[in-house]
Amino acid sequence: MPQKPTIVYDDFAKLDIRVVTVLEASAIEGADKLLKLVLDAGELGTRTVASGIKPWYTPEELVGKQLLYLANLEPRTIRGVESQGMIIAAGGVDAALVHPDKAVAAGEIVR
């Protein structure tokens, strides 16, 4: 995949990326790829996202994990779930979740 166009720092600064802890994870009925994740986002409170990671992760292995989360993405309803942001993952054919290498407080800002 080619590199995307260069952006200025102010564009990057608009992204609110946080560390979250997965409190609950479950399959979304009728969806092959989606899991519903309930997240502890620290001072932002509890957030819910629909994430297309079901082919690679089970709900059981996600609970308690810390992940990176884009907090200020406009909410949208996916398969009846209001998704309030996005979990950050790498890869295309095989997804890999991005997470801190040691435990940090839920809601911590990624700089």
C-alpha positions, 0 to 999 in steps of 0.5 A, a space after each residue: 500500500 502506498 504512503 498516504 499524503 503528508 499531513 501537518 502536525 495540527 492534523 495529527 493533534 486532532 486525533 484523541 488516541 487513548 489507552 483503554 481497558 476492555 471490560 466486556 466483549 461479545 459477538 454481534 448477532 448476525 455479524 461475521 466479523 464484528 465484536 462489541 467491546 465495552 471499554 474503560 476509557 478513564 475520565 471519558 467514562 465507559 465507551 462501546 465500539 463495534 470492531 471488525 476483529 472477530 476473525 482473529 480474536 475471541 471475546 474471552 481473550 480480549 477482556 482485561 486487555 489494554 488497547 489503543 482507541 481513537 476516542 474522537 471519531 464521530 459515532 455511528 451505528 453498526 448492526 444496531 450497536 452505536 460505535 463510539 470510536 475505533 480500536 487501533 489495529 495493524 495488518 490487513 489479512 491478519 489483524 494485530 491489536 496495538 497495545 502498550 508494552 506495560 500497564 497504564 491508567 485507562 484513559 491515558 492519552 497517547 502522545 
